[in-house]
Amino acid sequence: MTTQNGNPANHLFAYAVEEYDAANGKKAKTWTRIGVAFPHKDGTGLNIQLRAFPIDGRIVLLPPDPANADGEHSNKDR
């Protein structure tokens, strides 16, 4: 499923999220984009393509951020 300019429509970015203790003693998170999910051609379900698999098994799917040219979310505090 693509838009008129050939870009995937309705795709979601897949992220691995790792929490760690920052130097200031607070908890912080690192978000690493590891893949993409997009709808099947028939519209039922999703295809998921991963370049990596997180050790803890947690994958977060988020839609692209229209405010950023590359679709990355600048603030992923979730």
C-alpha positions, 0 to 999 in steps of 0.5 A: 500500500503506497501513497501517490509519491510511492511512500508507504502509507499507514506504516509504523516504525518499530523501536527497541527501548532500553532503560538505564541509569543516567549520570545524574542518577535519574532513569533515562531511555534509549530508543533505537529504530529496529524496523517497520510495520505496514498493512497487508495488501488486503488490509487485514493484519500487518507485516513486520520487518525487523533488523534487530530483535530486542533482548527484553522482547519489547517492541514499540510501534509508533506512526511517523511524526509528520513534523519531522522530515524523516518521521522520527519522533523527537520526544518518545516519553512513553 
